[in-house]
């Protein structure tokens, strides 16, 4: 049964890999070319350029690692055995780290990144790396599907839980998108214009639900932005 389920995802997975892995590889290739030119013409004036190229390379290496982790998590979801560690998860630190990961892409698109984190956010029990993957997936998608405006992440303390929300001013969601349908379906697409088979949101839903939380999406419609939020028990 597991093999049959996995084979049903093979075509979409191949398309996902082609789309999501080619992009950072191409950027790394361009960065290396610029790096080589900067060294060949090094007269002391290219230190800043080398630093920028280096940062770009590191950023795209991290993105490749993140995309490959999504692939591994997809198979874990498909087989029904994502394993969670038991950490003392510090959400503020994870949010700031995830914002740093998407900063370069946001700046390149002239998109503002904003954050609003309540004071005294309590630690939550769970798997730090898995929750970080959720944060990075949501922020990465928000930046990807926003052409102008801003992406904002907020963290709030509620009775017995913490809520994290990622909002954007991008292309929005089709009517009817929500908790279990739309963007959280396997390889869902936000709108045809930006069709891009992905697995991040499917993995996000599984991780949050395995932590005893809930994840939702809402939008006023196409080109009106979207908000993805999840809760975690404290």
N, C-alpha and C positions, 0 to 999 in steps of 0.2 A: 504493500500500500504506500509506504514512504517513497519508494522509487517512482511509483506512478505519479504521486503528487509533485515530486521534484521535476520529473520530465515535463510536466505541464507548464512549468515556469521557465523552461530552458530557452525558448525563443525570446521571451521578454527579458530574461537575464542577460542574454547575449547583446541585445539592443542596449540595455542599461550599461553594460560594461563598455561597449563601443563608445557611447556618448559621454559617460562620466569619467572614464579613464583616459581617453584620448586628449581631452582638454588640458588637464594639468601636465601631461607629458609634452604636449606641443609648447606650452608656456615655458616649461623647463628647458626645452631645446632652444627656444629663442633666448632665454636668459643666459644660457651657457655661451651662446654665440656673442652676446653683448659682453659677457664677462671676458671672453677671449680677446675681443677687440680692445677692451679697457686695459688689459695687461700689456698688449702689444704697443699701445700708444701711451703707456704710463709715464707721465712726467710730473707726477705729484698732484695733478688737478682732477684725477678721476677716482679719488678715494670714496667720495660720496656715491658715485655711480656704482662702484663695486659693492658698496654696502647695500644699496637698493637691490641690485641684482641678486646678491647673496640672500637677502631677506625674501625675495620672490621665490628663489629656489627652495628655501626651507619651507615656506608657506605651501608650495605645491607638493612637496614631499609629504607634508602633513595631510594634505587633502587626499593624496593617493592612499595613504594609510587609512584614513577615515573611510574612503569609498570601499576599500577592501574589507574593512571591518563590517560595513553594511552588508556586503555579500556573505560574509561568514555568519552574521547574525540572521540573515534571511534563511539560510539553511537550518539554523538552530530553531527559528520560528516554525519552519516547515516540518521539521521533525518533532517539534513540541518539547524541546529540552534546552531552552536558554538557561544557563546556570548563572545565578546571582551571588555575588559575594556579599558579606555583611560588613559594610563600612559605616563610619560616622560621616555622612555626606555634608560637606559645607557648600551650600548652594551659591553663596556670594562668590567664592573663589572660582567655582566652575563657570559661572556666568561671565565673569571678567575674562577668564581664559578663552571661552568660546567666542566672545566679542573680538578678542585679539586675532582669532583665526580667520574671521570674515572681514576684518578691517581693510585689507588690501583690495579685495574685490569691491567692497562698498565705496572706497575712495575712487577707484577706477570708474565707477558708474556715477560718481557724484551723489551718492546716497548718504544721508545723515544716519549715524548710529546713535541711538539714545538708550539710556538705561535708567530705571527707577527701582531701587531696592530698599525696602523698608529696613529700618534699624532693628537690630536684635533678631534677625532671621534665625530661627533655631536650626540646628543640624537635624537631618532626617536619616532614618535607618535605610540602608540600601547599598547598591553597587555604584560606587562613584564613577567608574568608567562608563557604565551603561547609561547612567543619567546624563553624564557629559555628552555622550553620543546623541541623546535625545535633544539636548540644548543646541548642539552644533547642527544637527539636521534641521531643526526648526529655523534657526537663524540663517543657515545656508539657503534654505528654500525661500525665505522671506526676501533675502537680497537677490536671489536668482530671478524671482518673479516680480521684482519692482524695478521700474525703469526711471522713476524720479520720485523725490520725496524723502521718506525716512522709514527706518525700521527701528522699532522700539521693543525692548524687553523689560518686563516688570516682575518683581517678586514681592508677594504680599503674604502676611501671616493671617490665617483664618482659624476659627476654633478647631483644634485637633488636626489641622492640616496646613500646608503651604501651597499657594497657587502661583504658577509661573505662566505669564502670557507673553506671546510674541506677536506683535501687530505690524502690519506693513501698509503702504499706500499703493500697492501693486495691482495686478490684474484681477484679483479677487477669485471667487469660487462660483461655480454654477449653483443655481437654486437646488435645494435638497441636500447639499453637502452637510455632513455632520459627524456624529460620533462613530458610527460603524460603516457608513457608506461614503461615497464621494472620495475625498482625498486619502482616506485610510484603507481603501480597497487595494488589493495587490496591483502594483504598477498603475496606479490611478494617474490621470492627467488633470491638470487644473483647467485649462481651456485649450482648444485646438491650436490656437495661435502659438502657444508655447508648449506644444506637446513634447513631453520628455518623460519616458517611462522611468519610474523611480521605485526604490524600495525603502527609502528612509522612513516615510510615514507609517508604513506597515510595521516596520521594526519598532518605531516609537510607540505605537499603540500597544504592542505586545510587552515591551519593557515596562511601560507605565502601569499597565494592568497587572503585571506580575509583582509590582511593588505595592499593590493594593490601591492604586490611584485611578484617575480617570482623565482621558484626553478628549478634547472637543475642538471643533473648528466652526467658525461662523463668518459670514460675509453678507454684505448688502447686495451683492451681485457683481457682475463683471466690471472690471476697471474701478471698483470701489474698495479695494483693499481686502484684507482678511486678518482674522485673529485666531491663532492657535494657542490653546491654553491647556495646562494639565495641573492636576493636584496630586500631592503626595502626603500621606499621613505622617505625623510627627510623633 
